[in-house]
Amino acid sequence: MKITITGPASEKITEKLPKEGFLKLKYDTEGTGCVMNGVPILWHVEEPEEGDQLIETNGRPVLIEKSKEVFYDKELTIDYSDSAGMFQLKSPGQTINGRMSLKKQK
């Protein structure tokens, strides 16, 4: 899996998060009723959880849940839209989540 973080996304991540901890691409299924209907969101976590995999990027490394890797395309881009005020997760063929939030987790 390859993840690229765009310049605007990198700037917003640096602005919003401390350097300590990890950026995690979380496949959120809470309230969706089914694991197949999950939505990717960004989390800031202090430590990786069991089953997390560290993916090197062109900037800050990103954790993903190894068990949820099947729901992502092989090439992903994390971008930031100023007009939406939100992060976006894209692949070469689609926008996976055009309004992706960034949450700090404890």
Secondary structure per residue as TSV (DSSP state, phi and psi in degrees):
chain	resnum	aa	ss	phi	psi
A	1	M	-	360.0	139.5
A	2	K	E	-122.7	128.1
A	3	I	E	-121.5	128.6
A	4	T	E	-113.5	135.7
A	5	I	E	-109.4	121.8
A	6	T	-	-71.3	164.0
A	7	G	H	-56.4	-50.8
A	8	P	H	-60.0	-38.2
A	9	A	H	-67.6	-42.3
A	10	S	H	-61.3	-42.0
A	11	E	H	-62.0	-44.7
A	12	K	H	-67.4	-38.9
A	13	I	H	-62.4	-45.9
A	14	T	H	-62.9	-39.0
A	15	E	H	-67.5	-37.9
A	16	K	H	-92.1	-23.7
A	17	L	S	-121.4	149.5
A	18	P	-	-71.5	163.9
A	19	K	S	-72.9	-24.2
A	20	E	S	-75.5	155.3
A	21	G	S	89.1	-167.2
A	22	F	E	-133.6	146.5
A	23	L	E	-88.8	129.7
A	24	K	E	-126.2	131.5
A	25	L	E	-89.1	103.1
A	26	K	E	-98.1	131.4
A	27	Y	E	-92.8	96.5
A	28	D	E	-85.6	120.5
A	29	T	-	-113.2	4.6
A	30	E	T	-62.7	124.6
A	31	G	T	80.0	3.5
A	32	T	T	-93.0	-17.6
A	33	G	S	85.5	-14.7
A	34	C	S	-158.8	140.6
A	35	V	G	-61.7	-24.6
A	36	M	G	-73.4	-14.4
A	37	N	G	-107.3	26.6
A	38	G	-	-70.8	164.1
A	39	V	E	-130.1	126.3
A	40	P	E	-73.2	135.1
A	41	I	E	-135.3	164.6
A	42	L	E	-100.8	134.1
A	43	W	E	-121.1	150.7
A	44	H	E	-108.2	120.1
A	45	V	E	-122.5	152.0
A	46	E	S	-76.8	-36.4
A	47	E	S	-140.9	149.7
A	48	P	-	-65.2	150.3
A	49	E	-	-97.2	164.5
A	50	E	T	-59.1	132.4
A	51	G	T	93.9	-3.9
A	52	D	E	-81.1	146.5
A	53	Q	E	-122.5	134.0
A	54	L	E	-89.1	123.7
A	55	I	E	-109.0	122.7
A	56	E	-	-73.3	141.5
A	57	T	B	-125.8	-171.3
A	58	N	S	-78.3	-1.9
A	59	G	S	-141.9	-119.8
A	60	R	S	-72.0	133.4
A	61	P	-	-63.0	153.1
A	62	V	E	-125.4	133.4
A	63	L	E	-86.5	143.1
A	64	I	E	-131.0	156.1
A	65	E	E	-80.4	114.8
A	66	K	G	-53.0	-38.2
A	67	S	G	-69.7	-17.0
A	68	K	G	-104.4	2.5
A	69	E	G	-57.3	-30.7
A	70	V	G	-60.9	-23.0
A	71	F	G	-84.8	-4.1
A	72	Y	S	-109.7	152.7
A	73	D	-	-75.2	164.5
A	74	K	S	-69.4	-29.3
A	75	E	E	-119.8	123.2
A	76	L	E	-126.4	150.5
A	77	T	E	-128.0	128.6
A	78	I	E	-98.6	120.0
A	79	D	E	-123.8	172.1
A	80	Y	E	-131.9	132.0
A	81	S	E	-105.1	115.8
A	82	D	T	-64.3	-38.5
A	83	S	T	-66.0	-36.6
A	84	A	T	-88.5	-20.5
A	85	G	T	66.1	30.8
A	86	M	E	-140.6	159.1
A	87	F	E	-80.1	158.7
A	88	Q	E	-133.8	142.3
A	89	L	E	-113.4	121.6
A	90	K	E	-129.3	157.9
A	91	S	E	-127.6	173.0
A	92	P	T	-57.9	-26.5
A	93	G	T	-105.0	-7.9
A	94	Q	E	-164.9	162.6
A	95	T	E	-94.9	117.3
A	96	I	E	-80.6	-43.6
A	97	N	E	-147.5	109.9
A	98	G	E	-84.1	-7.3
A	99	R	E	-137.9	65.7
A	100	M	E	-91.6	127.1
A	101	S	-	-85.3	165.6
A	102	L	E	-125.3	116.7
A	103	K	E	-118.8	141.7
A	104	K	E	-90.6	125.6
A	105	Q	-	-109.7	150.8
A	106	K	-	-106.2	360.0
